[in-house]
């Protein structure tokens, strides 16, 4: 369910040029983003003019500053980490159930995470 939630609810960020954009936060995109950043860092060692690029969901890649890129990484972490923690809590609750009735009482609502 978390995978589906992350697919359906991208993050809105103003990290790039101060303009609000929607960015995918799926595990695949997070992995790609970290790979992109690490490749950029390696290339920058060889070529100080290396360019870092990323894209808003549904748009072409654009050049980003390293600061913008790192800001988005940290925003994604702040968005996703509580959801992963919530999933882990649910897994513990589910694993401790001894009956179907106990299992049926568990409410899964990712929309409630971080909203008090």
N, C-alpha and C positions, 0 to 999 in steps of 0.2 A: 504494500500500500504506500510506503514511503516513496518508492521509485515513481509511482504514478503521480503522487502529490508533487514531487519535484518537477516532473514533466509538465504538469498542469499549472504550476505557480512559479514562474520565473521571478527573479529579483528585478526591481526597478532601481536603477542607480544613476547618479549624476557624475560618476567618476570620470567619464570621458568628456572633456570640454565643458563640463558643468551642465550638460544637456541630459535630461531624463531619458533613459533607454531601458529596454527590457532585455535581460540576459539570462540564458538558460543556466540552471544550477544542477543539472543531472550529474550523476557520477561520471558519465562519459565526458561531459563538457569540463568538469573539474579536472579530470585527468589530462585532457587535452590542453587545458589552460596551463597547468603546471609544466607539462612537456614543452609547450610553446615558450614559457618563461625560461626554463633551464636551457633550451636550445639558444635562445636569445643571449643569455649570459655567456655561454660558451662562444658563440659567434662574436660577441662584443670583445672578447679577449683577443681575437684574431683580427677583427675589423671594428675599430672604434665608431664607424659610421653605421653599424648594424641597426636595423629597424625592428621595432616591436609592433606587431599588429594583432588586432582582435576584432571581433564583430559583434554588433548587437544582433539579437535574434531576428532572422529573416533579412539581414542586410549583408553587404560585402564587407570584407576586412578593411580596416582603416589603421593608420599609424597611431600608436598610443605612446605617451611618455611612460617611462618606467614607474613614476610616481602614481599616475592614473591606474596603471595595470595592477600595482600592488594594492592600491585602495580598493579596487574591485575584488581582488582575491580576499582581502580582509572582510569586506562586506558580505561576500558569499559565505565565508567561514562563520561570521556572526549570525547569518540567516539559517544555515544548514545545521550547525552543531546542536542547537537546541532540539531540532527535529530528530536528529540521530539519537540524542539522549532520551527523548520521549519514546522512540521506537525501542530502545534497549529496556526501558522501564516496562513497556508493554510486553516485551518478550519474557521478562522475569515474571510478570503477573500471569501470563499465559502458561509458562512452565510450572508454576506453582498450583495450578488448578487440578483438582482431583476429580471433578465432575463436570459434565456438560453444562449444568446450571451455573456453576461458577464461571465457566468460560463465557457463557451467554451474557453475564453481567458486566463483562469488560467492554467499555466504550472506547472506541478508537476515533479520535477527532484531531487530526493534525492542525486544523484551523484554530484550535484553542491554544496552541503552543505559543508562548510569549505574549499572550493577550490576557491580562488579569483585570 
